[in-house]
Amino acid sequence: MLPLEKRVEQKITYRILKFGSVGALGAVTNLIIYSSLVFLDINYNLASACAFVVAVTQNFLLNKRWTFKDHDARVRHRFVKYFMLNFLSFLLNLAILNLVIHFFGTEKLVQIAAQILGIAGAMMTNFAGSHLLIFKTGKERAS
């Protein structure tokens, strides 16, 4: 049997990998929706907000069941906390998006690259908050 510290380290590493997989899928979902709306000449801030809502909902459901194996019935409560955490990351995403577009122009490919950078900038905040605040199990809360 592995020492407790090693098991905890492996569990966190495994969660990071799963969270990253869910995040990658969420990023793809976000970029497909965002790019589609941008190419339909929807304002990039509005496109980013629409993509965010869909991707954050998808990621919550996948992280709840798969990454953190959370079967707690208080879905609404957790979703509100998760949404608020991700909304803070979304504000970081918007700041990066707008800075990149401000300095590099409004061409559609620049807008898409800016969204990719914004998503990357918010990723670690999402994991840390999800791991420490949203999906912490009863055993983890007690320790």
Secondary structure, 3 states (H helix, E strand, C coil): CCCHHHHHHHHHHHHHHHHHHHHHHHHHHHHHHHHHHHHCCCCHHHHHHHHHHHHHHHHHHHHHHHHCCCCCCCHHHHHHHHHHHHHHHHHHHHHHHHHHHHHHCCCHHHHHHHHHHHHHHHHHHHHHHHHHHHCCCHHHHHC
